[in-house]
Amino acid sequence: MELIAVFDIGTSAVKGLLIKKDGSIYTEGAKTVQTFKGENGKMEQDPEEWWSGIREITDSWFERHAIPREAIQAVTFSGQMEDVILIRGNETTKRAILYSDMRAGEEAGWIRRHHPYLEDVTANTIAPSTPLAKLRWLAHHGEKAGTVVFSAKDYIIYKLTGSLVTDTVTGATTGAMDIHSKSWFPDILQKAGCPHFSLPELLAPEAVAGYVTGNSCGLPAGIPVMCGAGDAGASTMGAGALQEGDSYYYIGTTGWTAVPAAEPASSSTGVFTLAHLLPQHYISIAPLLNAGNVLDWAKQTYMSDAGYHAFDETINAARPGAGGLLFLPYLHGERFPVQDKKAAGLFYGIRPDTTASCGRSWKASAIPSVMWRIEAISP
């Protein structure tokens, strides 16, 4: 038996699969992770919680399911992008700043004013969520030198192999990568005012990042660890969006709509451009900060003591249309069609006959609202 271990480090959970050579799933596992929220748009996670999630999943494979360790032939990944994770040798890594963190607004504005040409180089707007702006923010707050990686899966690669790498799909989200050459723009950290940080090596998603070292969560030492791709790149391949004219929608904690493209889109449209896993291709992607996280908010607000199954049953029992109540789900600011970290949600259409069940049936109004926003920007 020969198996490949595949991990996705998402915002809400670490997921793992063992797949056979024919692509079928042999077994799986998952471990939830915590997000730490604070003032001014602070959004962080503990990278060691990602690592402990990986270890729990692999322990269950080897101990509970008695899967032979030697059956695993390789490891690969996907994971959340636009994070900032500073690594300093043997020091415990501090919390990762997530893609949805919006504290670097002033720093993003400074970079846009002083280096406006960067948006043509990277094909993306420098925004509060952009890692380059976050690095400038960290420099202003006295963060000492370290090597930065930009995807949650990059941290796990480091723990497994000691390699400091990121993939070109993730690199396209950083504000530091030349989208055409798929290389770091020269002296980019100096230009951004944070030269004491170091950038990781850029690799193609299919490249070998390193090999498992001893004592790495029970995986066999010496097996290859692939660089893998940031989640949007992996999702694009998984959805079969390979040619111009293909498209797909993704709704997770956050969401996006994406289409393959022959050329980078203009950053003035608000659309992001990523490197595709296919050489000489790009992904035009419109990101949304509010998707599945809105479902979680509604469940906690209306039925905090109940499970999601009970919440869904309550929604299904409500009358269709929620009595005309509409919900604008900008709970965490928004990135598209306008980038506004202060954007707020609201209920519209509250009347004397509006009841609690109308509010609980937000799924009948908010989810179509989210989908309408996505469909409205699809080519």
PADREN-366406 format. One record per atom (N, C-alpha, C): x, y, z. Coordinates in steps of 0.001 Angstrom, whole numbers, plus 500000, padded with zeros to 6 digits. Layout:
// residues N
XYZ ...
This chain:
// residues 379
500849498798500000 500000500000500000 500876501241500000 500609502164499074 501343503417498993 500354504574499105 500646505512500016 499732506604500308 500470507941500259 499718509005499969 500231510376500022 499454511125501094 500175511804501979 499537512624503013 499317514031502470 498093514500502575 497724515829502087 497104516605503248 497627517796503507 497108518622504599 496669519979504065 495575520484504618 495130521849504359 495042522565505696 495761523680505812 495708524468507047 494841525676506771 493564525569507111 492599526628506857 492410527517508067 491459528435507963 491215529380509048 490518528727510230 489631527779509951 488847527189511027 489369525841511483 490160525158510644 490604523815511014 491818523399510201 492557522473510771 493594521740510041 492960520437509574 493055520167508281 492477518945507725 493573518078507125 493409516775507222 494387515863506653 493718514713505939 494318514279504848 493836513137504081 494996512214503769 494737510938503750 495629509982503121 494940509510501848 495613509707500719 495004509308499450 495849508236498776 495146507390498020 495812506342497261 496309506912495937 497066506116495213 497602506566493942 496510506876492930 495352506217493054 494266506478492111 493438507702492489 493837508395493565 493143509605493990 492029509375494985 491706508138495284 490644507861496254 491161508095497676 490241508443498571 490593508753499953 490659507476500775 491772507283501452 491936506120502320 491398506413503720 491760507549504285 491225508000505569 491464509494505693 490905510105506724 491015511555506884 491004511920508357 491151513204508619 491105513700509989 491047515211509986 490638515798511114 490542517257511217 490683517675512664 491183518890512841 491336519475514180 491050520960514069 490096521460514855 489748522875514809 490863523718515421 490945524972514969 491924525908515499 491217527191515915 491844527927516802 491257529136517380 491811530379516697 490948531359516465 491372532660515959 491258533682517080 492293534483517240 492324535514518275 492011536856517628 490913537479518055 490463538733517472 490659539855518487 490942541063517952 491158542197518835 490793543500518178 491228544582518779 490877545914518289 491572546227516967 490957547149516231 491522547664514973 491712546585513912 490875545552513966 490928544515512932 491968543451513169 492407543281514414 493400542253514735 492821540867514520 493561540014513767 493156538629513529 494432537788513528 494581536915514507 495798536127514640 495472534678514986 496419533796514672 496357532406515110 497729531986515623 497740530920516407 498982530392516962 499505529302516030 500644529512515357 501170528479514455 501414527142515135 501730527173516421 501947525898517113 500652525099517227 499515525776517161 498240525057517158 498039524337515830 498532524946514727 498508524229513440 499352522962513546 500536523106514121 501454521974514229 500885520870515117 500284521258516240 499688520246517119 498515519562516431 497792520290515572 496720519680514798 497246518627513840 498354518933513178 498984517952512296 499386516709513088 499978516925514237 500436515794515057 499266514944515527 498154515572515928 496993514798516368 496426513961515237 496379514544514033 495850513807512882 496742512612512562 498059512841512493 498950511725512162 498959510671513268 498882511095514531 498803510125515628 497580509226515467 496450509822515061 495241509010514888 495409508013513749 496125508415512702 496364507488511596 497199506290512054 498273506574512771 499224505517513105 498789504690514310 498184505347515296 497833504641516528 496418504063516479 495439504914516150 494045504468516190 493695503586514994 494188503971513808 493820503222512603 494896502232512166 496009502185512898 497073501213512642 497578501247511201 497686502431510646 498228502584509299 499750502491509367 500368501650508565 501835501541508605 502499502858508194 503437503321508975 504094504589508667 504796504541507319 505380503397507006 506140503280505762 505249503324504524 503930503254504705 503023503340503556 502986504756502979 503320505757503783 503263507147503319 504530507459502529 504334507865501274 505440508058500349 505807509525500127 504896510452500425 505144511876500191 504119512689500965 504400513985501116 503515514914501818 503332516152500944 502100516652500870 501867517911500174 500780518695500894 500561519953500447 499765520884501240 498943521845500388 497929522428501037 497396523742500686 497193524484502001 496905525788501919 496719526515503160 496378527970502931 495883528616503976 495531530024503913 496745530862503519 496508531894502707 497575532759502206 497498534143502856 498457535005502471 498512536401502947 498731536503504446 499220535437505061 499590535503506470 500995536088506606 501346536498507802 502716536888508120 503143536071509332 504141535187509124 504620534281510164 506129534444510242 506616535001511326 508043535241511499 508703534059512202 509802533581511614 510515532419512136 511940532833512498 512350532460513709 513692532813514192 514342531583514819 514849530702514015 515584529551514515 514809528734515518 515382528566516694 514769527709517711 513769528441518601 513561529727518379 512589530460519187 511173529991518885 510319530008519895 508909529712519681 508300530798518808 507647530398517748 507075531359516810 505876532057517425 505853533383517294 504729534148517816 503496533932516953 502402534477517403 501156534336516636 501308534852515214 500663534155514302 500651534566512903 499595535649512699 499943536663511914 498969537676511511 498239537140510281 496927537035510346 496159536394509285 495876537351508134 495455536771507011 495090537536505814 493995538547506097 493096538232507027 491955539105507310 492282540202508311 493512540249508809 493940541291509755 494044542626509008 493467543686509574 493369544966508876 494083546107509610 495099545805510415 495744546847511211 496729547705510414 497121547269509231 498197547956508500 497672548946507464 496562549602507752 495986550549506796 496900551726506492 497465552347507505 498358553491507280 499609553078506518 500135551906506839 501337551417506174 501059551114504705 499896550559504422 499529550296503030 499426551599502248 498824552617502856 498720553920502204 500082554523501919 501026554388502856 502383554917502658 503056554238501477 502933552912501381 503564552182500276 502951552599498945 501639552758498905 500990553169497647 501463554545497212 501625555468498171 502039556832497834 503495556885497366 504372556143498028 505798556245497748 506274555275496663 505516554216496436 505918553225495430 504705552797494599 504066553740493906 502838553413493167 503061552396492044 504285552303491528 504602551373490447 504480549910490890 504510549654492211 504447548279492692 503170547569492263 502087548326492123 500835547686491747 500880547169490319 501705547775489464 501896547243488116 502816546024488143 503809546046489023 504741544925489137 504042543688489685 503235543888490723 502597542758491399 501218542431490853 500621543378490096 499249543254489559 498208543238490666 498570543723491835 497641543740492965 497774545042493751 496660545490494306 496650546682495130 497315546398496479 498120547327496943 498676547234498296 497583547673499263 497129546742500094 495984546971500979 496389546651502420 495529546977503397 495856546629504785 496121545139504987 495503544305504160 495694542856504277 496990542371503643 497652543211502842 498848542796502111 500016542556503068 500680541405502979 501792541122503896 502898542174503906 503195542789502767 504239543813502748 503874544966503682 502616545374503683 502167546430504593 502230545953506045 501915544687506274 501979544150507635 503413544106508147 504367543821507262 505773543821507673 506230545225508044 505780546225507298 506104547602507664 505473547945509016 504260547485509253 503581547699510534 504383547047511667 504848545829511448 505636545144512479 506935545886512763 507570546399511697 508806547166511883 508547548397512743 507422549064512508 507072550256513292 506789549912514749 506416548659514994 506104548251516362 507254547474516997 508453547637516437 509654547135517084 509914545648516961 509258544982515994 509493543547515836 510908543308515325 511624542395515960 513024542156515593 513128541265514356 514351541105513867 514606540417512606 514130538971512635 513760538477511462 513342537093511295 513017536841509845 512905535583509486 512477535222508135 510975535048508131 510311535620507140 508864535578507085 508420534539506058 507403533768506409 506698532940505441 505248533406505413 504542533079504330 503288533771504051 502057532870503979 502233531581504094 501092530668504118 501213529780505342 500074529425505914 500093528547507079 500810527242506773 500663526748505545 501319525478505205 502840525644505150 503337526870504884 504784527098504877 505389526827506252 504630527161507295 505133526923508646 505252525427508918 504286524647508450 504345523199508654 505491522597507849 505725523116506656 506880522666505868 508176522917506648 508262524087507266 509447524412508077 509594523420509235 508507523105509904 508574522177511030 508971520774510571 508548520379509393 508846519045508891 510264518930508341 510740519998507693 511972519895506908 513068520884507296 512714521964507972 513659523037508228 513789524023507080 513060523814505982 513133524698504810 512235525911504999 512716527066504553 511939528312504603 511568528675503173 510350528315502790 509906528464501402 508471528957501374 508075529470500225 506663529690499922 506478529438498439 505242529244498032 504963528950496628 504599530225495877 504643530165494553 504428531351493740 502970531809493738 502031530920494028 500632531356494154 500496532253495379 501011531782496508 501005532583497732 501837533843497559 502998533725496897 503869534870496692 503172536021495999 502230535702495110 501510536746494374 500622537585495275 500324537118496476 499460537863497393 500241538785498326 501567538746498266 502372539392499300 502642540872499063 502450541346497824 502851542706497479 504328542823497196 505038541689497142 506494541704496990 506982540912495784 506090540180495091 506517539310493996 506185539918492640 507147539909491738 506922540303490348 506070539214489702 504855539566489312 503911538570488814 504376537948487505 505172538664486731 505618538166485431 506804537210485559 507797537580486376 508983536733486525 508843535711487638 507817535859488480 507606534990489639 508842534965490538 509387536157490775 510534536319491657 510283537525492556 510990537591493682 510845538739494575 511363539994493878 510609541088494007 511028542352493420 512286542834494137 513310543272493406 514599543635494035 514445544682495147 515096544422496254 515159545356497401 513780545757497905 512818544870497787 511442545237498133 511288545548499624 511969544813500495 511836545086501927 512507546397502307 513603546727501633 514239548023501838 513290549140501447 512631548980500308 511692550004499825 510514550176500777 510110549093501417 508966549158502323 509351549574503732 510629549771503987 511054550226505303 511152549132506340 511404547895505904 511545546788506859 512667545849506408 513884546391506193 514968545588505611 515539544524506531 515206544559507821 515773543571508732 515033542237508679 513913542187507939 513244540910507721 513836540237506485 513668538919506377 514157538156505233 513010537406504577 513083537276503254 512056536574502498 512440535111502289 511451534218502199 511757532809501964 512064532552500497 512523531355500203 512747530955498818 511399530748498126 511287531223496892 510074531020496094 510205529733495289 509210528861495411 509212527599494677 507903527416493926 507956526656492840 506730526238492169 505974525273493082 504644525254493017 503883524376493923 504269522907493846 504689522450492658 505023521033492512 506454520713492926 507238521721493318 508630521496493672 508757520809495033 509845520070495207 510146519469496502 510760520543497399 510117520807498529 510611521827499461 511692521279500371 511687519985500599 512654519360501492 512214517941501799 512830517369502821 512546515976503193 512303515913504693 511397515038505084 511026514926506494 512248514552507315 512465515329508367 513547515022509301 513019514113510402 513900513601511230 513484512704512297 512552513364513286 511650512579513862 510722513053514903 509750514105514400 509399514072513150 508428515036512617 507051514403512565 506356514435513684 504980513940513868 504792512524513339 505824511707513478 505692510300513158 505789509941511699 505877510934510815 506012510641509390 507400510060509127 507499509167508157 508795508525507905 509865509540507508 511019509486508146 512117510388507800 512574510122506373 512887511238505674 513436511112504341 512438511167503211 511128511135503511 510172511204502413 510051512650501921 509757512849500628 509707514215500087 508491514990500571 508714516275500804 507647517207501177 507534518229500051 506394518241499385 506192519169498283 505850520547498811 506161521583498034 505853522944498464 504347523162498560 503588522578497618 502139522776497627 501769524190497216 500483524500497299 499972525790496824 499098526447497866 499082527778497837 498100528510498617 496701528058498253 495760528220499185 494441527598499038 493717527975497747 493858529216497297 493149529614496082 493702528905494851 495024528682494816 495605527946493708 495162526500493705 495180525856494892 494752524467494993 493269524322494656 492451525270495122 491015525215494831 490739525374493341 491516526246492688 491333526462491257 491613525183490479 492683524494490840 492976523207490194 491906522180490539 491527522131491811 490531521151492236 489177521351491582 488845522614491282 487571522910490623 487638522672489118 488825522347488618 488977522120487178 488945523394486369 489249524528487009 489258525813486298 490632526003485671 490791525490484459 492092525448483804 492188526366482599 491067526603481930 491086527364480688 490337528680480868 490651529661480011 489868530893480001 488404530550479733 487515531184480471 486095530876480370 485607529972481478 486531529226482122 486157528462483307 485986529415484482 485212529024485474 485073529833486689 484544528946487804 484685529424489028 484111528706490165 483938529686491317 483107529281492286 482884530040493505 483345529197494692 483938529852495657 484376529163496870 483797529887498080 483170529140498978 482682529705500235 483217528857501374 484166529422502110 484687528815503324 484472529799504452 485452529952505350 485356531011506351 485206532354505647 486049532593504659 485864533703503727 485513533091502371 485504533894501315 485113533340500019 485747534087498871 485554533561497662 486046534238496469 485383533652495238 485479534380494144 485165533841492831 486421533979491990 486676533027491095 487935533026490362 487750532532488944 488571533069488041 488606532624486650 490059532574486191 490457531582485380 491790531596484776 491880532711483741 493080533266483580 493274534378482652 494627534245481969 494704534764480727 495956534735479972 496889535862480392 496328536953480933 497106538108481350 496640538574482724 497513539203483492 497092539749484789 496023540823484616 495059540846485525 494040541892485512 494641543183486066 494053544328485685 494491545602486233 494123545678487709 495053546135488535 494779546256489964 493689547282490245 493432548194489283 492417549226489484 491010548639489547 490823547403489064 489503546773489097 489151546250490475 490145546149491361 489911545551492671 490058544051492667 490225543466491473 490427542028491354 491886541704491644 492135540617492355 493493540153492612 493960539265491467 495254539274491216 495848538356490252 496829537449490967 496640536155490799 497550535167491363 498242534415490238 499413533874490521 500022532930489597 499202531639489625 498934531073488464 498237529787488373 499248528671488578 498780527488488950 499678526345488986 500149525976487585 499370526351486560 499770526117485183 500718527219484737 501886526892484206 502842527928483778 502224528883482765 502599530140482855 502152531183481924 500660531467482008 500013531039483068 498612531360483285 498472532103484616 497326532780484760 497046533552485959 495647533213486459 495381533595487694 494042533459488269 493558534845488647 492449535266488055 491796536511488467 490790536150489546 490940536782490706 490160536359491861 489590537573492595 488319537513492916 487654538565493689 487394538028495094 488105538532496107 488016537973497454 486922538630498286 486281537834499122 485234538306500021 485591537917501450 485563538867502351 485903538592503740 484762537945504508 483541538037503991 482372537587504750 481667536462504006 481794535252504543 481129534096503928 480710533153505052 481418532020505224 481042531088506281 481176531661507678 482064532657507845 482181533286509162 480889533986509574 480074534391508585 478787535014508896 477811533962509438 477853532767508875 477041531669509400 477380531405510856 478680531385511166 479105531146512538 478605532257513455 478696533523513002 478210534648513810 476716534509514079 475947534175513051 474493534073513215 474120532951514175 474801531844514047 474515530727514954 474825531109516396 475981531755516633 476349532151517982 475414533232518525 474928534107517647 474062535204518072 472667534711518423 472107533828517596 470714533422517766 470537532124518546 471492531219518456 471342529909519104 472699529439519605 473289530177520520 474659529888520955 474781528541521649 473697528049522253 473767526794523000 473432525582522147 473080525815520902 472663524711520035 473769524358519049 473679523187518472 474604522782517428 474161523315516082 475022523128515075 474691523630513743 473509522879513132 473351521608513467 472218520855512926 470903521457513418 470845521771514707 469626522387515259 469406523769514654 470477524496514428 470364525815513805 469777525700512407 470262524735511627 469736524526510279 468259524136510312 467869523307511280 466457522903511388 465573524111511679 466058525017512536 465296526228512844 465144527101511602 466209527228510841 466152528010509604 465149527405508636 465212526095508487 464319525428507534 462855525543507931 462603525718509229 461215525840509690 460661527250509523 461529528233509299 461081529619509136 460439529796507768 459557530795507650 458877530998506371 459857531536505324 459696531122504084 460618531562503023 460632533084502892 461814533612502598 461929535047502379 462140535859503624 462098535236504801 462348535926506074 461479537167506232 460264537113505697 459363538257505846 459881539520505197 460697539368504154 461253540534503467 462483541116504125 462971540484505191 464159540976505889 465404540611505093 466252541591504863 467510541371504156 468684541657505078 469771540956504872 470931541093505718 472143541368504847 472839542478505111 474082542802504427 475223542303505315 475984541311504868 476867540594505801 478282541145505898 478456542464505922 479801543045506036 480230543115507503 480380541964508132 480708541946509557 482184542210509824 483027541927508859 484476542025509059 485107543022508091 484371544084507733 484847544932506654 484661544193505340 485267544685504270 485159543966502994 486327544320502097 486567543444501110 487694543614500186 487242543808498744 486007543425498444 485505543556497085 483983543654497147 483363544513496335 483911545324495244 484651546584495689 484536546950496973 485354548044497503 486131547502498693 487304548048498916 488123547645500049 487880548641501177 487219548187502226 486853549082503324 486848548281504610 487894548464505422 487978547696506655 486931548130507680 486300549291507440 485286549779508378 483864549467507924 483713548790506798 482373548419506339 481676547581507416 480379547805507587 479625547133508645 478380546472508064 477910545453508744 476696544770508309 475443545469508809 474316545095508223 473044545653508680 471890544750508264 470793544857509002 469517544277508606 468672545381507972 468017545055506867 467156546020506173 465764545405506028 464770546218506268 463398545753506093 462721545330507375 463200545838508523 462572545502509801 461228546228509898 460179545486510197 458809546021510279 458148545542511566 456951546069511875 456285545636513110 456035544135513188 455893543470512026 455630542031512061 456905541188511979 458078541836512034 459334541089512033 459483540350513359 459796539066513297 459931538238514492 461346537682514584 461625537056515702 462939536438515879 463193535380514821 462146534661514414 462340533623513400 462738534235512065 462328535461511799 462778536132510571 464282536324510615 464775536776511782 466211536970511914 466963535664511825 466398534619512423 467076533326512380 467094532752510976 466161533175510146 466154532657508774 467039533504507867 468066534128508477 469028534931507713 469603534141506563 469666532820506728 470269531999505674 469470532126504385 468179532372504507 467346532520503319 467578533843502620 468169534797503329 468391536104502717 469862536447502575 470672536103503591 472076536505503554 472890535695502571 472678534370502532 473462533553501613 473177533930500167 471894534089499735 471695534604498377 472344535956498178 472379536796499241 473030538096499114 474515537927498843 475161536995499570 476575536716499325 476760536200497910 475905535259497496 476043534693496152 475774535742495091 474827536649495352 474564537714494375 475800538570494192 476486538884495291 477688539698495176 478744538957494360 478841537633494573 479826536880493813 479452536808492348 478190536500492049 477775536356490658 477849537673489909 477664538777490631 477676540078489970 479052540452489432 480101539826489973 481448540153489525 482044539079488644 481297537998488419 481803536941487567 481713537326486111 482776537063485306 482720537442483890 481590536733483167 
